Amino acid sequence: MEGKALSKKLVAVPVYNEEPSVEKVLNAIVEYAGSAEILVIDDGSTDRSRQILYQFDGIHLIRHPQNYGYGQSLIDAFAYASAHGYEAVVTIDCDEQHEPQQIPEFFAKLAEGWDIVSGSRYLEDVEPVGTVPRDRLKINRLITAKINELTAYNLTDSFCGMKAYRTAAIQKLNLTEPGYAFPLQVWLQAFKAGLTVTELPVPLVYMDHFERSFGGSLDDPQKRLRYYWQVIEEETKDWN
């Protein structure tokens, strides 16, 4: 695949009530971002995350007045990248599940010519750090299998939040899903748009001291799974 150097890069970091980790993770992102600029999307945090973010000079910041959702944070990040001429975006979560030192690796892989480079916790057989919730693993496998059936991308992890995107490629999509099913809309629209996708291995990390919650009814695995199926059905209803 023919590549191209990326001259203007952005690291996008969605944040929502991540007081225990936000300072540590952002310090690491600053260290490893290199020439890339950093955009934090504070999705209506009600803990001290907002105050901690004020300590960081030189980062760009979008503040939501209330919690709009994980997907909406990334939609806003892509809009920011498009409006300000960034060629590439790496997204990384702020809860210590991802390794900031991998940021250059994601940009480098994207520069090979891929449209989307997606982190995978299951591409290689690695020992997990922390306890992996069984319901999350089961749902990930079910949904990933369905996405592969529909797209032939042969993904191993459809939900990992650490990804790299070519901005020009993302501009071909109409992303509207504000919640946690956002990655599913990305995969399905990317396939229809003919975007190229590859995966990079990332560690399988679930920090046990973090409270894991999707919020509201989505903490019920069955309701969460139904929500994912609904988004897939809606996105593919007009497919031939």
Secondary structure by P-SEA (a helix, b strand, c coil): cbbbbbcbbbbbbbbccccccaaaaaaaaaaccccbbbbbbccccccaaaaaaaacccbbbbbbcccccaaaaaaaaaaaaaaacccbbbbbbccccccccaaaaaaaaaaccccbbbbbcccccccccccccaaaaaaaaaaaaaaaaaccccccccccccccccaaaaaaccccccccaaaaaaaaaaaaabbbbbbbbbccccccccccccccccccaaaaaaaaaaaaaaaccccc
